[in-house]
């Protein structure tokens, strides 16, 4: 007996063909976009397409599961009724519009991050105001929205002309024929849920190839499911006591005395017999300020003239690397002085208050700690994190309030204090003016201060006040970089006239690079950031040792001759006992680099060992080094252990 596919499913089957063709078209766009950087052998391209279709079918299985369930439960006598037609027309149009929107969104997401949807896309669901406003300011929505609607209704018209709707409405298939597609869809969808992980698309050593092999919607929901990662479940581990012994051996030096608990890194650092200095500290965490924007690191476009000058007058870290690719990673690194742990940054996790942070050290020295952000600090959980860890808050809150459990004070940056703002908040100049006003206040009260400011201007849509620099606002990243440099110069120029300036140290560092994507698992060059310490009694010096964001404050504390309790992984890089290394992470990948060798740990308990070619920025696999592997595992395993076991908290 011949089994004929029910004509009731004509619309669904035609939609499936359209979706596969559209997905293939999008994949070809990405292949052409990154052609010079992907595996473009015939075999490589065929395999990329094959994997892509496999994951596209996974998406379709869920579409079929939902749609076939509706077609199954609709009574036979109601097929083709007004209710049936209305529901199918409405949900078909909505589904096509959502998929067209997703295809457009994937192109803009690729433009920004050079990857399919990942945890960033999931995170941004929470902060719709900033994201929607940023999209509106960055892309021509007056063109994109009509284009999406035109494509959607064009597809609707073609399907109607093909008779897809007519056959769907006119064929009164019996229940027993409608249940077969539903059962098949249920089995296939169940197979994908139970056995197929998004990481299964990562068949190549070329990261771009792996990303193109994925399907954006599948990736999005995979990240939604895996927003939290248990280190011990997904990553290779050592016995806990062995891991801590290795880390403590690396942190040990003549100035360090560990406490009695061996499953800990808490220790007392007695830096010097010299008298401690207590200058004010202005800490500037600059949005997306890659090292390669500066002349100091080879840029010839003269877009950071002030920072280039400042570098020659500061203690400059010329070989320092960010721990991650997002602002919250940079905040985590400098405030907690900890390697990145898999999944979300600690800044965004629950139970992240009352931790031992840099504010803990500053408050031991009787400092007032303030955090400044030009947008609403609700974004990325910044207010909860900084407010819960010793900082008072200055931001552009739109009604969001601090939890009753947070003791910090919060001050709103008012409209009359803002001359320009975009989706991400007030421009850098306005934030620096506010910082100076607060510095004046605490100087008048004879209270030393730590003013920590997170800038926003060097971020898409790259808009800033007109006529400040030669490059017009909103035209390019170079313009945003040049404005950020100009605004920083204004901070220094306006501070120089203040009575507190001569007794103030300025620390300038990037949160992460402007781009982090590359063909390898971790693109090492795109973690290189500038960091400078200037002012008070700081002598100009260039530190060429390989080091990390987590080392900046421990180095500053050493410069100030501070004796303090530490629960930090960072170290004073000026000491002879410091062994150069850096920590480089993504959401899933954890890199540990020494010299030109890097161990990369990933979920599914995988690890790879590479030699980094600085000239080509390429990673070449080398034989596994077990000692190096244990060291890498120890840093990350213990960092995760301390947070999950609440041993990062203040005593």
N, C-alpha and C positions, 0 to 999 in steps of 0.2 A: 504494500500500500504506500503510495507516495504522500509524504507530508508536505503540504503547501503552507508557506509562511502566511499568517493571517494578514489580509489587506487592511485590517483595522490598525495595523502598526506601520502603514505606509509613511505617514508623516514622521514618525520616530526614526524609521530607517533612513529616510532622506536627510533628516537633520544630522544623523550620524555621519553620513557621507560628507555633508557640508563641513561639519566640525573637523573631521580628519583632514580634509583638504585645506581648510583655513589654518589648522595647527601646523600642517606641513609648510604652508606658505610662510608662517611666522618663523618657523625653524630655519627655513632657507634665508630669511632676512638676517637672522643672527649669524648664520654661517658666513654670509657675504660680509657682514659687519666686522667679524673677527677673523676673516679668512687667513690673514697673514700670521695669526697667532694660534691657530688650531691645527689639529691633525687632519690635513686635507688630502691624504692619500685616498684612493678610491675605496679601499677597504675601510678606512677610518670614517669616511663620509657615509658609506652604506650602513656601518654599524651605528653611527650616530642617529641616522634616520630610523633604523630598526628599533633601537631603544626608545626613541621618541614616540613612535607609533605604539609600542607596547604600553607606555605610560598614558598615552592618549586614550587607549582602549580601557585602561583602568578608570579614567574619568567618565568615559561613556557608560561603563558598567553601572555606575551610580545614577547617571541620568536615566538609563533603562530601568533600573530598579524602582525608582520613584514613579516614572511615567507608566511602566507596565503595571504597577500596583494600582494606579488610577484606572487604567484601561480594564484591569481585571475586575475591580469592584463596581464599576459602572453597570447597572442592570441592562440587560440586552434591549429591553423595550425603550430605554432612555437614550440609546445610541443615536446620535444625529439630532437630538432634541435641542431646543434653545439653550438649556442649561449646559449640555455637553459641548455645544459649539462655543458658547461664551467662555467656559472654563479653558478649553483647549486653545482658543485664539489668544486669550489673555496670558496664560502661562507660557505658551510658545513664544509670543512676542517678548515677554519679560525675560525668558531664558536666553533667547538670541541676543537681546540687548545687553544682558549681563555678560555673555561670552564675548561680544564685540568690545564692550568696555574693558574686559579683562585683557584682551589682545592689545588694545591701545595702552593699557596700564603696564603691561609687560614691557612694551617698547620703552616707555618713559623710565621704568624701573631699571631696565638694562642700561639705559643711558647714564643713570646715576650710579648704579652699583655693579654693573657688568655681571649680573647673575639673575637666575630666576627668582621668583618670590621666595623669601626666606623669613627668618624670625623678625627682621626689620619690618617687613610688611605686616606681620602679625602684631608687633608692638604698635605700629601706627594706627591700627584699628581703634586703640584706646584714646588716641589724641586727635580726634577728627577735626577739631577747630583749626589747629596749627597746620595739619596736613592739607586740608581742603583749601585753606587760605594760601599755603605755599604753592599748591598746584595751580590755583587761580592766578597767582602772581608770576609763575614760572612758564606756563604754557598757554597757547592761544585757545582758551576754552570756547571762544565765540566761533572758532573753526572746528574744534574737536567735537563738541557736543552735537552740532548739526550734522557733522560727518557720521558720527555713530548712529544717529537717528535715521539718516539717509540710508546707510548700509543695512540697518535693521529692517526698515520698511521695504528696501529693495529685495532683501531675502524673502520677506513675507510675500511680496508680489510674485517672485519666481516660483515659490512653492505652490502658490495658488494657481498659477498658470500650468504647472506640471500636474495638477490634479491631486496633489498630496492630501489636501484637506477633504476634497470630495470623496476619495476612497476611504479615508479615515471615518468620515461621518456616515457613509452609505452602507458600509459593510457591517452587518450585525453578526459578528463572529460569536459562536457559542462559548460558554464559560470554559469548557475543557480545552479549546484551542488557545484561549487567551492566557491560561495558567502556565502553559509551557514556556513562553518567553519570560514570564515573571520568575519561574524557577531557575531558568538558565542565568538570568541576570543576578538573582540572589546568590547562586553558587559562584559566579565569576567575581562579584563584588566581595563576597566573603573570602575568596582566595586572595584578592589584593589586600584586604584588611589584615588577614592573618599572616601572609607570607611575604608580601612585597613592601620593602622599605624604600624611601626616597633615595637613600644612599646606594641602592642597587644600580642606579643609573651611572654611578661613578666608576666606570670601567677603564677609563684612560688615566694616564699620569698628567694629562693636560686639563687644567681646571675648566677652561672655556669649553672644551669638548664635552666635558661632563655636564656642565650647566645646560648646554644646548640639547643634550640627550634627555634632559628632564622635561616635565610638563609643568607649566607655571601653577595651574590650579591644584594639581596633585601635590606639588611642593608646598603650596600655601597650607593645605590641610595637614600635611605631614608635620610642618613646623607647629601648627596649632596643637597637634597631639603631643609634640615633644618639646614643649616650651621649658620643661624642667628636665635636667639630666642628673641622674645619680652617678657620681664619679665611680664608685666601686663596682657598679653594675656594668658600666659602659667602657671603662678605661683600665688599662693594665695597672696592677698595684703591686706593692711590696708589703711585707709585714710592717705594721704601723710603727713599731719601735725601731726597725731598721731604717725606715724612711725618715723619721725624725732625727736619728743619729747622723744620717748623711747631711741633712740640712743644717743641723747644729754645727757640724764640723766645718761647713762652708761659711757659716756666720761668725765663727769663733775668731777672736783676735785679742791682743793684750788688753784692750780697753773694755772687754766684755766679760760679764759674770752672769751665767745662766742661773735661773732659779732651780729648785730641787726637782720639779716635775719634768721628767725626761720626755713626756709627750706634750711638748710645748716649745715655743721659741722665745718665751718671755724672759727678758734679761735686763740687767742694768748696764748702761754704757757710761763709763767715766772717761770722758774725752780728753781732759787736760787739767793741769793744775792752774792754768791761766784763768783769769777772772772771766766770768760769763758776760757776754754782751747782750743787751736787751733792746735792739732796734725795732722799730715798727717794720712790718712786712706787708708789702702789696704783692699779691700773687695773681698773675694774669694767665688764665687758661684760654688760649686763643683757638677759636674754631678753625679746624681743617688747615692749619698752617704747616704745610709740608716743608721739610728742609730744603727741597730743591726749588723753592720759590726765591731763596736768598742767593745773592751773589757769592756769599761765603761758600756755598755748596754747588756752585757752577752755573747759576742762572744768569743770563746776560740781558734780561729785559728791564732791569733797574726798577722793579716793582716793589722792592722793600728797602729803599734807601736809608730809612731811619734804623731799621733792625740791623742792616749791614754795618752801620756806624756803631750801634750799641754793642754788637758782637765784639768789636775791637776794644771796647772799654769795659767788658764784663768778664766774669768767669764763664767761659763758653764750653758747653758739652758738645763737642763736634761729632761724637759717634754714639748718640743716644737714640734709643728706639722706643716707640709707643708699645703698650701692651695689647692694644686692640684697635678696632676700626670704628668705634663709636664714642661719642662724648662721655657717656656714662662709664665706659671702660677707663677713659683718661681720668675721670673724677675718682673712680675706685682706686686706680694706681697711685695717684698722688696723695690721697687722703688716708688710705689704709696701708699703703706701701706693701702691696700684696700681688703676687702673680695672678693672671686671669684664671678663673675657674670656668668649667664648661657650662653652657646655658646662659641665662641672663646675668648681667652684672649685679653685684651685691647691692649697688645703688637702687636697683629696681626690685629686689627681693623682699618678701615679708621678713619680719623679725630682724631688721637691720639697724635698729636704734641702740644707743648706749654701747657702741663699739669703741675699741681703742683706736683712735684716729690721731691725726696731727693736732686736732683741736685739744685732745687730751694732754698733749705735751705743752702746747701753748698756754693752756689754762693752768697747768702746774706752775708756769712762769708768770701768772697773773695777767695774761693777755685777754683782750676782748676780741672775739672771733666773729666776723661778719661774712655773709655770702651774698653776692650780687648777681642777679640774672635779669636780662632785659625783657623776657617774656613772663608767662605765668609759670612759676616754679612747680606747679602741679605736673607739668610736662616731665616725663621720664622719672617721676617720683623724686625730683630733686629737693623740693621743700621738706618732704618727710625725712629724707636721708640726712640732709644738712641740719635741719631743725632738730632731728633726733640725735645728732652727734655733736652738739656744742656750738652751733653757729646760729646767730640771729639772721633773719632773712630780709632781703630787700629785693622785691620783684614787682612785676606788672600784673598782679593777680586780678582775675575778673570775677571775684566772688568766692573762689575756692578758699577754704580755710584750713588751718593746721588742726591736726587731731588734738583732742583734749589731753592726750598722753604726752604730747610734745611740749616741753617747757620753754622752747625758744620764743622770742618775740619776732613778730613779722611786721614789716613796714611796707606800705604800698608806694611805688614810684608813681607819682601823680601825673596827670595829663600835662600840666604846665611845666613839668620837668623834662618833657619829651619833645624834641624838635622833629624827629623822624622815626618811624618804625615800620616794619614789614611783618610778614607772617610769624617770624621768630621773635620779634620784640623790638625794643628800643635800640637805636644804633649805638655803636661802640662809644662815640663821643659823649652821648647822653649818659651812658653808664659810668664812664670815667668821671664825669662831672659829679654824679651822685656819690661816687666813691670818695672823691676829694672832700665833698661836704661832710660826709660821715667821719673822714679822717680828721677834719678840723674839730669836730665835736669831741672826739676822744682825746685829741691832743690837748684841748682846752681843759679836759677833766684829768689830765696828766695820767692817762691810762694807755699803755702800749697796745697796739692793735694788729691783728691779722685781717686784712681786707682781701677776700678771695673773690675775684670777678670772672664770670664765664662770659666770653664775648659771643656775638651772634652774627655780625655783619658779613663774615666770610662764609656765607652759606647761600645756596640757591634760595631765592631768585636773584642773588647778587645785586640787591638794590641798596642804596645809601644816599645821603643828602647830596643834592646837586652842587656843582661848581666847587667841590672840595679838591678834586683831583682831575687830571686831564681825561681819563677814561670815563665816558658817560655811564651813569648808573644803569644797572640792569642789563648790561651788554655782555659781560664775560666774567669768568673766575678771576682773570688777571686784574680787572677793575676792583673786585671785592678784596683781593689781596692787597692792592695798593691803598685802598681806603682804610683797611684794617691797620696797615703800617702807618698811615697818616694819623689816624685816631690815636694810636699808641704814642706817637710823637707829641700829640696835644696833651696827653696825660702827663708826660714828663715835663713839657714846657710849662704847664699850669701848676704842676707840683713844685717846680723849682723855686717858686716865690713863696712857698709855704714854710712856716717855722719848723715843721716836722720833717722836711725833706732831707736835711743832712743826716738825720738819724733814722733813715728809712732804707730798707733793702727792697729792691724790686726783683721779683722772679718772673720771668716770661718763658712760657713753654706752650707747645701745641697739645690739644687733646688727642688728636690723631691726624693722619695725612688726609689730603683732599681726595685721594683715591687709594683703595687698598686692593683692587682686583688685578689679577695677573693670571698667567697660564698655569702656574704651579700651585701646589696646595696652599702655601703661604708666600705671598710676594714680598720678599724681604725688604727691597728698596722702598716699598710703599709703607714702611713703618718708621722710616728715618725722619725724626723731627728735630727742630732746634730747641735749645734750652739755654737760658742765660740767667746769671745772678749778678745784679748790679747794685752799687750804692754803698753807703756807710764806709766801712773799712775794707771792702772787697777789692782785691787787686786783680787787674786784668790777667787772665790766664786761659790757655786753651787745653782742655782735658780731652785727650784723644782716645782714652780707654773706652772699649765697648761697655755700655751700661744701659740702664733702663729708666723709664719714668719713675719707677718705685724708689730710685736712689736719690731723687732731687732733694727731698726734705731731710733725709738723714745726712746728706752732704752739707746742707745749709746748717743743720744743728751742729755739725762738726766745725764749720767755719765760725760759729758763734761760741765755741768752747762749752757747749751745754752738756751737763751731766743729766741723764734722764732715764726713766724706765722705758723700754721699747718692747713692742710686740710686732715689730716691722720686719719684713723680709728685705727691705732696702738697706743699703749700707753707704757709708761715707766713701766715695770712690777715690778720694785723695790718699787714703791710707795705703801703706805698702802691702797690707794683707788682703786687700780687695782683689778678687779674681774676676776679671772681665767676663761678663755674660749678659744676655738679654732674654726677655720673655716676650714672645709674639703669639697672639691668639686670635682666633675667630670664634664663632659661636660653638663650633665643634672641634676645631683643630687647636692644639696646644704646642707651640714651638719653643724649644730651648736652644739658644745659640751661644757658642763659644768659638772665638776666632772666626773661621769661615766654615764651621761645621754646625749643622742644625738637626736636632732630633724632633720629629713631629709625631705627637701622639694624637690618635683620633678614636672616635667611638668604635664599637665592635672590637675593642681591645687590640687595635692595630697600632703599629709604629713604623716609621720609615726614617732612615738616616741619610742625610745629604751633605754634599759639599756645595757651598754657595759660591758661584762665580760672580764677583762684584761687577766685573766689566760688562757681562751680558745679562746680569740679574737672573741667572738661571740656576736651578737646583739639579745637581747630578747625583744619582744614587751611589752610595758607597757601602762597603760591608758593615754590618751591624757592629757597634761597639757596646758591649754589655755594661761596662762601667759608666759610660756616658748615658746609656739608657736608664740605668738605675738613678743617676743623678737627676735626669729630667723628670722621671716619674716622681721622685721624692719631693721636689719643689711643688708640683701641682697637687699631688695627693695630700700632702700635709696642709696646704692652703685650704683645700676643700674640707679637710677634716676639722680644722680649727673653726671654720664658720659653722658647719653643720652640727658640731658638738659644743657650740656656744663658748668657744675658748678665745674668740676675738673680742669678747666683751670687756669693758672696763671693770676693774675690781671694786 
